[in-house]
Amino acid sequence: MVSYAPLWETMKRKGISTYALLKKYNFDAHTLNSLKHNKSVTVNTIESLCIILECTPNDVMEFI
C-alpha cells in the first residue's frame, strides 16, 4: 500500500498549502483528493510534486 503521509509533512515544512497547489500550481482537485485518500496517482504527478517541493519521491510517498 502507498501512503502519501510524507507529502503533507513535506508541504508543511516547505510552507506550501493545498490551496497553493490548486491555485498557484494548477493542480487538479481530483488528483489532490486521490492523494488525500492514498489512491493511485501517476508518476507525472509525483514528479510534479517533487519539482514544486524541491524534494525526492521519498519525501512525497512511502510504501507500507
C-alpha positions as CSV (number, residue, x, y, z in Angstrom):
1,M,0.0,0.0,0.0
2,V,1.2,3.5,-0.8
3,S,0.8,6.3,1.8
4,Y,1.2,10.0,1.0
5,A,1.7,11.0,4.6
6,P,5.2,12.2,3.9
7,L,3.7,14.6,1.3
8,W,1.7,16.5,3.9
9,E,4.7,16.7,6.2
10,T,7.0,18.0,3.4
11,M,4.4,20.5,2.3
12,K,4.1,21.8,5.9
13,R,7.9,22.0,6.2
14,K,8.2,23.9,2.9
15,G,5.2,26.2,3.6
16,I,3.1,25.1,0.6
17,S,-0.6,24.6,1.2
18,T,-3.1,22.5,-0.7
19,Y,-4.7,25.8,-1.7
20,A,-1.4,26.9,-3.3
21,L,-1.2,23.5,-5.2
22,L,-4.7,24.2,-6.6
23,K,-4.4,27.9,-7.4
24,K,-0.7,28.7,-7.9
25,Y,0.4,25.4,-9.4
26,N,-2.9,24.5,-11.2
27,F,-3.1,21.1,-9.6
28,D,-6.3,19.2,-10.4
29,A,-8.7,18.9,-7.4
30,H,-9.4,15.3,-8.3
31,T,-5.7,14.5,-8.1
32,L,-5.4,16.2,-4.8
33,N,-8.4,14.2,-3.5
34,S,-6.7,11.0,-4.6
35,L,-3.6,12.0,-2.7
36,K,-5.6,12.7,0.4
37,H,-7.2,9.3,0.2
38,N,-4.0,7.4,-0.6
39,K,-5.3,6.4,-4.0
40,S,-3.1,5.8,-7.0
41,V,-1.7,8.8,-9.0
42,T,0.6,8.9,-12.0
43,V,4.3,9.1,-11.9
44,N,3.9,12.5,-13.6
45,T,2.0,13.7,-10.6
46,I,4.8,12.5,-8.2
47,E,7.4,14.2,-10.5
48,S,5.4,17.5,-10.4
49,L,5.2,17.4,-6.7
50,C,8.9,16.8,-6.4
51,I,9.6,19.7,-8.7
52,I,7.3,22.0,-6.8
53,L,8.6,21.0,-3.4
54,E,12.2,20.6,-4.5
55,C,12.4,17.1,-3.0
56,T,12.6,13.4,-3.8
57,P,9.8,10.8,-4.2
58,N,10.7,9.6,-0.7
59,D,9.5,13.0,0.6
60,V,6.2,12.5,-1.1
61,M,5.2,8.9,-0.6
62,E,6.1,5.7,1.2
63,F,5.3,2.1,0.8
64,I,3.7,0.4,3.8
